[in-house]
Amino acid sequence: MQNDQKKDLQLPKNTGRRSFVIKMSSVAAVMASGGVLTACGGSSTVLNGEMAAFNYGVASGDPLADRVILWTHAKISTDASVDLAWQMAADASFASVLFSGRVTASSATGFTAKVDASGLAANTEYYYRFVAPNNSISPVGRTRTLPVGNVDQVKLAVFSCSDYPAGYFNAYDSAVSSGAQFALHLGDYIYEYKDGVFPPATAQVAGRISAPASEIVTVADYRARHALHKADPYLKALHARMPMIAIWDDHEFANNAWMDSAENHNPATQGTWAARKAAASQVYHEWMPIRSPDTSNLLKIYRSFDFGNLLSLHMLDTRMIGREQAPDRMLDAQGRDVEDPKFLPYAFNKNKQLLGATQEAWLDTQMTSSKATWQVLGNQTVMGRVQLPASVLMTNLSADSVTAYLTAKATQVAAQTQAQKDLLDPLKNPKISYNFDNWEGYPNARDRVFSMAAKQKTAGKKFLVLSGDSHNAWFNKLTLTDGTLVGAEFAGMSVTSGGFESVFPPAVVPPATLAGTIKALVDDITYIDTYRRGYMLITVTPAQAKGEYVYVSTVTSSSYTTSVDAFSYFG
């Protein structure tokens, strides 16, 4: 992929008045329709020869103060490479092109093309587009660079878990007009399953069919699935509206993945995990507007972004670079097997790595050297302590078990029965984690990160974690093992993927009842929503971080309304 950049490069001149009229009428139509924010169409015009198709719009990402990644996909009917010119301007009509250069979309990269446009001004909005030699023009995108120095406010739209057959991407559509400056995607941008598996065919939204229909394993498979998502009009519009900073989770590879394999990988029929992992990471770097920190190792994608002296965003990889396999048994906080009635010791290695030693050291260095007020982690899985009494979790939150435990908790010690004392005795009724695929399966790794946060707090910095993966919305306290508060976590609901409502149907267990029960059982949970889809708007100022949970009324139709719950953390 070639990328030659020059300032104020003059593109080849068009031949004649007709070329000028067609180009200007195209720009006028874009301006009149507001199309500079909508990358739903293909290319706009062609004069001579075959038109290059820009079927997947444009995107930008990984902004820094002086540069940003620009992305597109360009294809003609053959597999010939497409030489493109790219342009950046201060206005949507491109009356004055400020930066330009050339890049090639070839079969080697699935006909995607990426540019790291540099030399830009900080905290500045730009328009950009790509032009093929035959004068076919891509949709127009809008991007911006990061601010420097004193910054009063940053607004982020935060997404995760966008399963195409599960519904319409209404969350992306809503975010386009939300006032967010930057988008964050915390993983599961695509899903690997074959059509009809997740969700099952009976729950699949009409017309939302996975392509390819098979489970994705090869480079061609992963490219086709990324293309399916990039063709979605709401996602194209989001990418055209603002730059995205993205990180992968497991489904960009396979469900419940770790360094050496995945729950949803069968070597006997799908080849080696190393080959599948290499294919998935290659295609992710091709199809996402990400700056590759190390082109010799595409699995290394953790990186930081500084928004002036207001916040430093550290995007973590908790999946591929350092994660060891999670425990597969139901264990309590001390590592005892709760399926054993005597709670005999179980071989639970609490020292298992989630980030890996190298990434962990990098994070400590980044937070220590940062001059920003807020240290923010872009993280895949829920980090807060979510542990439930064994008597409750092992009965799947039955009404009787919940009532018995909460009644015992509310009863004065002197008035408690022996049975109630037993329920509150951590040796007889230990608190256990409901999901060991998240940070609960790696308690020492989490405690080391929290210790980093405590150290930064003594230096006057504030600690905030943004998470995805669970498909539900959470606002959690982040505490040391002794209960000391070190930060807060805004964990977002999914764009489309089903949450707790698939286990606890709202018609059977009212969501308010379920949420209230979980809050009462888990001390560190401030807020939880168990059944709605959407995204988060995170607004950070020197004084506070405000999290708005923006819920869409439905994902089974492209017509929807929104509602908002909001909370603030002051550090």
N, C-alpha and C positions, 0 to 999 in steps of 0.2 A: 504494500500500500504506500504509494508515494504521496508526499505532502510537501510542496514547495510554497513558501509564504513570502509575499512581498506587500509592502504598503502601496496603496493606490495603484495597483496593477490595472492596466487598461485591457479589457477583454477585446477579442477580435471584433472589429466593427461589423455591423449588420449591413447587408446589401440593399440599399434602396429605402424609399419612403414606406413601403408596405411593412417591412420589418419593424420600423419605428412605430407605426400605427398599431400593429398587433401587440407589441411589447407594452406600449403605453395604455392601450385599452385593457390589457390584462391587469396592469397595476391599478387602473381606475376601478375595475371590477372588484379587486381585492379590497381596496380602500372603502368602497361603497358598502360592501357586505360585512365589513369588520373581519375579513378573512385573514388578516395578518395574525390573528389569534387562533385560527382554525386550520389545522393541517389535515382536513378530512378528505380532500381530493387528491388527485394525482398531479401530474405536471400540467403546465398551463398553456403552452403554445409551442409550435414547431414550424420551421420554415422549409428547410430542405433536408431530405433524408428521413430516416426513421426516428420517431420521437422516443427519447429515453423516459421510461416510466419511473416516477417517484412515488410508488404505491404505498410506501410506509411513512411518508411525511418526512419531517426533520425533527431533530432533538438536540439538546445541548446539556452539558453536565460537567461535574467536577470543577466549578468555578473557583478561581483564585483571584487575587487582587489585580493581576495583570494578564490573565489568560482564561480561556474556557474551551472545553471540548465541543466541537460541532460534529453532528452525525447525520448521515442520510443513507438511503439505499437507492441505487440507480441501475436499471436493467433495460436492455433491448431484447429482441426476440431470439438472438443468438447468445452464445456464451462469451462473446467478445467483451473485452474490458471497456469501461466507459470513462473517458477522461472528463473531469469536471473542473469548473472554476467555482470558487466559493467567494462570497462577498459579505462584508459587514458594513452597516451604515447606521447613522443616528436616526434615520427616518424610514418609515415603511415604504416610501416610494423610491428609495435608493437614489435620491437626487445627488447625493455626494457619498461615494463609496470611500470609506475610511481605511479598510483593510481588505485584502483579497489575496488569493493564491490558487494553487491547483492541487488536485488530489485525484486518485484513480480508484474507481470501484471495479474490482476484479473478482473472478471466480475463487481466488485464493481466500478471500474474506466473505464469500457468500454475496458478493456485490454490494457490501456495505462500504462506507467510506467515512473515515474520521479525521478530523483536523484539530490540532492543539493550537488554536489561534492565540498568539501572544502579542505583547506590546500594547495591551489595552489599558485604558484608564480605570482606576479603582472606582467602585461604587457607581458604575455607569451602565445604563441600559443600551443594548444594541439590537438591531434587526439583522437577520442573516438569511442567506439563501444559497442554493447551488444552481449552476447553469451548465447544461451539456453543450457540446460543440455545435449541435444543430439548433441551439437556442431554446430547447425545452427547459423550462424553469421550475424548480421545486417550489412547494409551498414556502411561505415566508415564516420564519420563527422569530421569537423574541427571547433574548437572554440578558444576563447581567453579571457583572463581576462583583467580588466581595468587597466590603468596605474596609477601610483602614482607620487607625486612630480612634478617636472618641466616637462611639456608636450609641445612639439612643434606643434603637429598637431593631429587632430582627424577627421576621414572621415566616414560619416554616409550615408547609403542608406535609403531613407524615402519613405514609401508607404502608400496608403489608397485606400479603395473602390475597392475591387476585386470581382466583380460579375461574377461567373463562366459561366453562359450561354451567357454573353455579349461578350465573346471573349477569346483569348489565353492570358496567363499570360506572355507575352513577356517582360514586365518590370522586372519581377523576373529573367528571363533568362539573360537579359542584365546586371543586377546588379551583377551576379555571377562573371563576369570578369571585374568589374568596379574599382577594387582596394579599395572598401569600406571595412572597418574593422568591422563595426557593422550595423545591419539592425534595422530600427524602423518601426513599423506598427501602424498607428494612427487611426485604426478602420475601421469597415466594412470589416473585414477579410473574413466573410461569409455574405450571404444575406438570409433572412428568407422566401422569397416569394415562392409560388408554381410555378412549371414550366410553362412558357408561360406568366407570369405576368410582370416581370421586368428583362430583356426587354420583350416586347410582342413577341409572337411566330414568328411574321413576321420579327422581327429584331434579333432573336436568331441565334447565329453562329452554323452552322451545326456540330453536334456531341457533342456540349456542352450542355448536358441535366442535369437539376437539379435532385438530388436524396436526399431524397425521392421526388417524383413528387408533393406531397402535401405541403402545407405550414407547416413549422416546429413549433411544439408546445411542444412536450414531450421531455424527456431525450433521448429516442431512436431516435427521429427525429433530434435533434440537433447533436447527435453523428454521424448520417449518413451524415449530411451536412458537418460537419467538416472533416469526412473521405473522402468525395468527393474532397474537396480542398487539403487535405494532399496527395491524390493519384496523383495529378497533377505533372508531371515530372519536370516542371520548378520550382514549389514551393518546391518540395522535394530537388532539387539541391541547391536552395537558403538556405534552412534551414541547409543543410549539409555543406555549405560553411562558414557561419558566424553566430554568436549568434544574436538573435532577442530580442529586447525590444518592447513589444506590449501593447497596451491599447485598450479597446473596444470602439465602438460608438453605434449607435442605432440598426443597422441591425444584430448584434450578438444576439439581443433580438427581436425587431420588430420596424418597421419604426416610426420615430419621437417619441421615447420613452422618458418618464420622470419617476420620482420615482414611481408614482402611477398608471400609465397606458401607453398606446401608441396609436398613431393614427391607427396603423394596429393591433389592438387587439379587439376582440369581446367576451366579457365574456359569452354571451349567447351560443356561439358555441365552444369557446376555453378555457373555464374554467376561474379560477381566474387569475388575473395578477400576484399575489404573487407566484402562483404555476409555471407559465410560466417563470417568472423572476428567480426563484430558479433553475429551470431546465436549463435555458440558462447559468447562472453563473456557476453552477456545471460543465457543459460540457466544458465551456471555460477553467476552471482551469484544467480539465482532459487533454484536447487536445492541449493546448498551453504551450510552455516552459516558464511559468511564475512562479515566486516565490510568493506564497500567503502571503501577509503581515499579514493577520489576518485569520487564518483557521476557527475561530468561526464566521466570517462575510465575506463570499466570495464576497460580493459586494464592499468591500473596497480594491481597487487595486491601488490607487494613491501611488507613491513611487519615490525616488530619486536615482540618480546614479552620482558618482563623478569621473570625468576623470582627476585625478590629480588636479593641481591648474589651469588648463585651463578652464574647463567648468563643471558646475553642471546641469544635466538634470533632470527636475522635470516633471514626467508623470502625467497628470491630468485626472480625471474622470469628464467630463462635462455632463454625461448622467444619471447614476443610483444612485449615492450616495447622491446627494443634489439638483438635478434639479427639479424645480417646472414647471408646465405646461406653455408653451410659449403662448404669446398672439396670438389670431387667427384673428385679424382685421388689416387692413392697417392703421398704425398710423405714425404720424410724430415724430420728435425728442422730442417734448414737450408732447407727449401722446395724441394728438388730432386725432380724427377719420377723416381721409381724405375722407371717403366715405360720410361724412356729409358735404354738401356744405358750411355750416356755421362754420365748424371745431369746433363744440361744444366739451366741455371737455368729455373725455371718460375714463372709469375706467381702465386705464392702470397702473398697479402697477410696476413702474420702479425699485422697490426694490426686485423684485423676485430673488430668489437664483438660481444660476447655479452650483456653486461648493458646496454650503452649508457652514455654518459658521465654522464648524470644519475643513474642508479641506482648506478653505480660510486662517484660522489662521495657519494651518500647512505650507502652501505655504509661508506665510510671514516669519515664523520662519526659514524655510529651506533656503530661499534666504538670509536672514539676517546673519545666522550662516555660510553660505558657504564662503570659502576662494577663490573660483575660480573667474577668470576674467569674464567669461561669465555665465549668468543665462539664461538657455534655457528651455522653456516650450514645452513639447510634448502634444499637444492639439488637440482636434477633429475638432471643427468647426472654420470657419474664424473669427478672432478676430478684424481685422481692421475695421474702420468706413466706411461702404459701404452704402451710402445714396444717393438717386437720387431725382431730382425735381419731385414733384407730377405730374406736367403737362407731364413729360416724362414717368414716370413709369406707370401711369394710362392709357396711350395710348400704352403700350407695346413697348416703344422705337420707336415710329413711326418716320419716316424721318422728317415729318413736325414739330413735337413737339421738336425733337432734334435740328433741324436747327434754330427754333425760339429761343430756350433757349440759345444756344451757340452764336447766333448772338447778342442777347441782352447782354450777358456776355462780348462780345468783343467790344461792342459799348461804346464810351466815355459817361460818365454820362450826360454831357451837351447835347449830341445829342440823347439821348434815348427818344423814344416815351413813352406815358403813358402805353401802352400795354407791352413794354419791361420792364419798371419799375415794373409793376405788376408781371411779370415773375420772377424778381430777388428779390421780396419782400417775405421774409420767412413767413410772416403772410398770404399772399395771395397764395403763391405757395411754401409750406413748402417742405423741403427735408425729404424723408421717406425711410425706410429700405425695401429692397427687400426680406429679409428672416429673419423672427423672430425666426426661429429655431436655428440660430447661436447666437453669442454674442449680436447682435443687439436687440434681445428680452429681454436682461438683462443688460441694460446700466449702472446701478449703480454698478453691480457686476464687469463689465468690468472696470469701472473707478476706483474701489478699487484696482484691479490688476495693472492698469497703475500707480496708486499712489505708490504702492509697488515698481514698476520699477523705478519711479522717485527718490524714497528714495535710492534705490541701486545705481543709477547713481551718486548721490552726494557722495557715498562711493567709487566711482571709478570702479564700476562694469557695465557691458554691458548687455543689455536685448534683447533676441531673442526669437521669437515664431515660432514653426513649427506646421503647421495645415494641415488638410485634409478635408474630407466630401463634399466639393462643386463640386468635379469632374473636376474643372478647376484650372489653375495655376495662382497664384497671388504673387506679391511682393509689400507689403504694408508698408507705414509708420504707426507707432503706436504713437498716439498723445493724449495729454490731451485735455479737452474741450476747453482750450484757445489756442490750436494749438502747444503747446510745444512738441517737439519730445522726446519720451522716449525709443524707440526701433524700431525694424523692424520685419516683418513677412514674412517668406517663406511658402506659402500655396501651397500644391502640387496637381497636377492633379491626376485623378484616374488611377488605373491599367487597368481597363476595362470599368467601368460604364460610361454611356453617360453624357455629359455636356451640355453647352449652345447650342451646335450644334443641339440638339434634339428639341430646341425651335426656334432657328434661323438657319435653314439649310444653310450651306456654299454656296450652289448654289444660294440661294436667298439673303442672307446677307453675303458678303465676311467677313471672320474672321478678317482680318486686319481692316476693316471698323468698325466692332462691337467693337473690342478691343480699337481702337482709340477713338471711341465715349464714351465708358465707362470711359476711362482715362480722357477724357476732362470734363466729368460730375462730377467725384469724385476726390477730391483734394488729398486724401491720397493714391491713387493707383499709383504705379510707373510702374507696368507691369502687364499685364493680357493676358493669352491665353485661348481661349474659345472653342477649338474644338479638342485638341490632348490629347492622353493618354500617360502614362509613369510613371516616378518617379523622385525624387530629389536626387542629391548628394550634401551633405552639408559638406564643409571642413572648419573647425574652427582652426584658429591660434590665438596667442595672439593679433595680429593686426587687423584681419578681419574675417568675416564669409562670405564664398563664397557659393552661391547657384547655382547649375547647374540643369536646368530643362532638363532632358533627355527624349526626345520624341521618341516613337516607331512609325514607319510609318503606322502600321496597327495592329489591334487585331483580324481581321477576318481570318488571316492565321498565321501559326507559323513561316513563313519566313518573315523577317522584316529588316529594317535598322533603324538607330538612328540618331537624330540630337539634338543639344544642344543650349539652350539660357542660358546665365550666368550673374549674378549680384553679387555685393559685398556690404556688410554693415560693416562699420568700428567702429560703436559704438559712 
